[in-house]
Every structure is written in structure tokens, then in C-alpha cells.
Amino acid sequence: MGAHRLLVVLIFTGTLSFSQVVTNATALNNAISVATPGTTITLADGVWNNIFIELEKNGTATNPITITAQNPGAVFMTGNSRVYMRGSHIIISGLIFKDPANLVVSGSSIEPVFELNKCDNCSVINNKIDAYNGTEAQKTLKFKWVYIVDGQYNEIAYNSFIGKYGIGSIINDNRSLANADYLKIHHNYFADRTPINGINDDNDQDAIRIGTSTTSLSDSFSEVYANYFYNYFGEIEVISNKSGKNKYYNNTFRDYGGCLTLRHGDNCEVYGNYFFAENNVFTGGVRVIGEGHKVYNNYIEGTNAKKPNGNSSSLTGGINVMNGVQNSALNGYYQVKNAQIVNNTLVNCDYALRIGTDKGGDNTLEPENLIVANNIVYNATVNSYQIATTPSGNSISEGNITGLSSSDLSDDGSFHRLASGSTAIAAGLGSYSYLTKDILGGTRDVNFDAGAEEFGANGTNLPYTAADVDVTVGFGATYQGALAIDANRLKDQGVSIYPVPSEDGKLTIASAEKPLNTIELYNIEGKQVFRAHGNNTHEAQIELTSLQGGIYFIKLENIGQRKIILK
């Protein structure tokens, strides 16, 4: 019986999109003034000097308002250029900010490159900010590259933030008490930051800060994941968490100073991250302050607690659970309570696990009801498991292995992996409902291993390297959103899509094995623009002539997805 065929014609409902290419500031401002849901404003290739993009508009989920580059990588914002967004469902993409001059100063601050002021469901995607700094005389002015003020469900993704110099976070979420953020920061590249003096001599030089001391006891529900931090030196807090119920996962930190710090706020999770400190001074993995945190499945290598002057510091270490302050102010040190430090791997750290460290002075409240379980330590040079202050309450320490040898772990070129026969295999104790996967994304056994990796689980979430920049993370990487695009998956399952690129918007989808069910198409921003049903046939023809040319992602239900190009 021959393959069944189906002709599918795209039918738009709702607001029709409108697109135009603009070549100068006047045309850009005119286009913004009349923009409605579905409008796409495309900046022509070239240098745009002293451009202020001010967009106070409301798009919709299905018809956002978009400002994008004609060709990402060929549109340069120079001089005094910046973006102000206020409204909902706005997308800015494809821009490169470089060669700054005469930046706008307001009081003790420089106006941000991107400001999202009371934005909801807005996205800054696939942009690059390259050494866009004030003058040497302005280095102590606060200059936040991405400044978010009191919005919800915003997304900062697939951007490159390179060469930051001077005071000010790269991404600063200045949230309010009124609303949870639900902010997503993912697949960004943070690189080549240098401190204005010595590392940690000046505050406010972090890469990401979510919340403030004032709002720290409220919940944000934000997620920071799949980002790459490389050659990043500013202060002790590469990431500064100052709100509750946030998640930090699947990030890679390589050749950096500082650590990921749960500075304020409660009930956060830190898991699946790789830290390669490369023995730089004043480095750590995770610093824990506050209540209800979970730190698990992290790999931490080569941390060095010494200050640049050679003195030891109590603030760093592979994982550092600190003492609190009695009746602490909001900007102080709250006591650690009900925290769980579980199944982490620490390699070649000076101080690996540190419990109850004292900043000095009034940091006297020991961790309470602390669980430290199933962590493994290899080759700690000073102290594998330092108990500076004994935890109180119902605290548990079990299953931790600090005497591993080279026969237990082997370096495969990516990180130190469990070796066959390791004493860590099946050595896990206790029961943790959240411990279903390992750092690589492999499934944990019922009799699970100690450490971040489950031997033989065959997960694929390796740490980022230079080869991933502009491919998987950062400007130029393909936006995947929640699709988890695998370009070869369809081919592997006997599916062919042709012609790609399509010159006339018509595509044929042929599936030799599985029948075609739901067919969906997403644009580069991850928005669905087409949906049809294949009616269980093995060949379908779809007509997409109403769509603009560009990159899209086609998703086939129960089969897979891939990138396509329409011309």
C-alpha cells in the first residue's frame, strides 16, 4: 500500500502581522509609533549611531511586537545607543552594541543598555554587548547592562555579554514585593569581565543579581540555567541571589573568581552546575546563607579560598555553609536552616566542604537542621570537610566520602568521572525525592551513587567549552526554547523534509516509519506560527507562503524536530 498524502494549507486567524525594514532613526521611530500586535520592525544592516529605542507597547502571546536585525551580526548599535521597553510581549533581537561614546549619565548611574520597566512576557534574545563601557573616569558609576524593574515572565536568552568593566551588574533584576518574577535567564555567554581594582575590592560587579536585600524575603520563582561564565572576575558573587524559590542549574563556570552566592532569600535550588575555578584565588563553588536551600548534583573543581594577598578567607570554598547573625538585618546574614547539601563532587579544592564559617564579628549562629550527605571529595589540599561550627538541631552528616583515590575518579577530558569499581558506586544513603537525575541528566538508580554523577547512567549534559560559544550558548546560537532541537533526529527516524531552504514556502514532509500527526512550526523567538494535523499519513505537503523568510523550527509530534529555512 502506497504512502498516504495530505495537503495542508496555512490559514491565519486573529491579527495579521506587519513587517517593514527601516534604515534610519526617523523611520524607526515612526514605525514604533504605529506598531500594533504582530508588527515586526527590521533594522537594516549597518551602523546605527546614538539610537534610543523607546518602545511602550503591548503585543500578544501569538502576535508579539518585534524589533530585530535584518541579519544578526550585521547591525551595530554604537555611540550612545540603548533600549527602553515597557509593556508586554515585546521582543528585541539580533543587535550588537559596541564602540560606546557619550553615554547618558543620570545621577550616579549610567542609563542601562536594556531597560525592561514593568514589562511582562518580554524577551531580549540573541543580542551582543561587547565592551560597551563608560570611560575610565566613569568606572565607579553604576552601569547595568540589562536592568529589569518590576516585571513578570520575562526572558533573557542567547545573548553574549563580553568585556564588562566598571560597577554594575550585567543583569540586574530589581524586583518588587508585589509580584513574583518568573524570570528566565538562559543560554547566555558571560565573558572577560575584569574588576576595577582587585577582585572583591568593590561591590556590585556580579554577572546576575535577582532581587535586593529589601525584597529578599519574598519569592521570585526565577530560573537561571544553561549559561556559560568564562574568564569572569569581579567580586565574590558571580551570581547574587537575593530572593526566594529560584533555581540555578546546568550552568558552567570556567576560569573565574568568586562563587554562586545564595546571599539572601530562602528555598532556592542549585543543581547540575559545573565549576572549574582553575585554582584562581578567591574562588568557590556555592556559598549558602538562609533557609530551605538545596544544593545537589554539582561538580566543583580547583577552588582556592585564599585572598589575592595570600591570606585565607572564610567566605569561599567548594561549598561554604555560613554562620548567621542574631536578629539579622535584611542586608545581613540570616541563619542557615533546613538546608540540604547532597550528592556533590568536589575535586582538587583547597577547602572542599565548609560548615559554619564565620565572616567575623557577630556571625555566631550555627547552621540548624543541616543535611550534608553523599558528597564525594577528591584531593582536597587543605581540608576535605571542615566543621568550623558544629550544626545544631536535627542535623545529619552521612554517606560523605572524602578519601577517594585516582582509581575512583578519572579525568576524561571534560571532568573527573566515576571509574568502574569506585567506592562511590551504590554508596548513597538516605532518600531524596528530588534526586532522580544526575549532573549529566542520566537517571539515578534505586541504589544510587554518591557524588554528582550516576555511573553508567549515560547522561549527555556535559560542561560548556569554547566550542559551544555562538553555537549552543551566546549570540548567534540557535534559539531552541523548550523544543530541545536536534537537527539530526528527524533524519535518524526516517523523516525527510524538502526542499530546504524553501524558495516558495512549500515543503514536503515524508516519514517512512512513523505516521504524521501534529505538525507545528516555531519562529526564531520560539513562538508558534503554524499548526496542522497530518491525519496519520506518511507524507504531507504544507504551504507557508504567508510567512516571512527566515529560520524556523518544525516539530513533528512523537517524532522530533529540526531547523528549516524559508526564503
Buried (B, 14 or more C-beta within 10 A) or exposed (E): EEEBEBEBEBEEEEBEBBEBEBBEBEBBBBBBEEBBBBBBBBBBBEBBBEBBBEBEBBBBEBBBBBBBBBEBBBBBBBBBBBBBBBBBBBBBBBBBBBBBEEBEEEEEBBBBBBBBBBBBBBBBBBBBBBEBBBEEEBBBBBBBBBBBBBBBBBBBBBBBBBBBBBBBBBBBBBBBEEBBBBBBBBBBBBBBBBBBEBBBEBEBBBBBBBBBBBBBBBBBBBBBBBBBBBBBBBBBBBBBBBBBBBBBBBBBBBBBBBBBBBBBBBBBBBBBBBBBBBBBBBBBBBBBBBBBBBBBBBBBBBBBBBBBEEEEBBBBBBBBBBBBBEEBEEEBBBBBBBBBBBBBBBBBBBBBBBBBBBBEEBBEBBBBBBBBBBBBBBBBEBBBBBBBBEBBEEBBBEBBBBEBEEEBBEEEEEBBBBBEEBBBBBBBEBEBEEBEBBBBBBEBBEEBBBBBBBBEBEBEBBBBBEEBBBEBBBBBBBBBBEBEBBEEBBEEBEBEBEEEEBEEBEBBBBBEEBBBBEBBBBBBBBBEBBEBBBEEBBBBBBBBEBBBEEBBBBBBBEBBBBBBEBE
